[in-house]
Amino acid sequence: MVTHINNSKLSRFQQSTPDFNGSNCIFVLLRHPVSKIGNPLKHNGAFMGSDDIPSVFSYLQTHGYTIDTSTTSMLQDGRVVVGGVSDKRFSGNRRMIAMVRFG
């Protein structure tokens, strides 16, 4: 379900930040294994989206992980913003969905 891709700049005008480490590799969740679809960038609908969150939670719970709902609620309702625009890579806007722990 998890693989990494090289996320190139969207524009030649997109600049690195002082904290940017120069790596454009990011981890992504796929709907199907790479062995079945080949290059995910060439396969329409290869990446999971917000509609796939229940599937991810189900997979995690089946494999021994626990969704920590109390910590998730505290972080989402608190004053500290968790997520947002990254200053370390060119990935756009991000949101924290849930805290997960193994065991």
Secondary structure in CASP SS format (residue, H / E / C, confidence):
PFRMAT SS
TARGET T0000
AUTHOR 0000-0000-0000
METHOD secondary structure of the structure
MODEL  1
M C 1.00
V E 1.00
T E 1.00
H E 1.00
I E 1.00
N E 1.00
N C 1.00
S C 1.00
K C 1.00
L C 1.00
S C 1.00
R C 1.00
F C 1.00
Q C 1.00
Q C 1.00
S C 1.00
T C 1.00
P C 1.00
D C 1.00
F C 1.00
N C 1.00
G C 1.00
S C 1.00
N C 1.00
C E 1.00
I E 1.00
F E 1.00
V E 1.00
L E 1.00
L E 1.00
R C 1.00
H C 1.00
P C 1.00
V H 1.00
S H 1.00
K H 1.00
I H 1.00
G C 1.00
N C 1.00
P H 1.00
L H 1.00
K H 1.00
H C 1.00
N C 1.00
G C 1.00
A C 1.00
F E 1.00
M C 1.00
G C 1.00
S H 1.00
D H 1.00
D H 1.00
I H 1.00
P H 1.00
S H 1.00
V H 1.00
F H 1.00
S H 1.00
Y H 1.00
L H 1.00
Q H 1.00
T H 1.00
H C 1.00
G C 1.00
Y E 1.00
T E 1.00
I E 1.00
D C 1.00
T H 1.00
S H 1.00
T H 1.00
T H 1.00
S H 1.00
M H 1.00
L H 1.00
Q H 1.00
D H 1.00
G C 1.00
R C 1.00
V C 1.00
V C 1.00
V C 1.00
G E 1.00
G E 1.00
V E 1.00
S C 1.00
D C 1.00
K C 1.00
R C 1.00
F C 1.00
S C 1.00
G C 1.00
N E 1.00
R E 1.00
R E 1.00
M C 1.00
I C 1.00
A C 1.00
M C 1.00
V E 1.00
R E 1.00
F E 1.00
G C 1.00
END
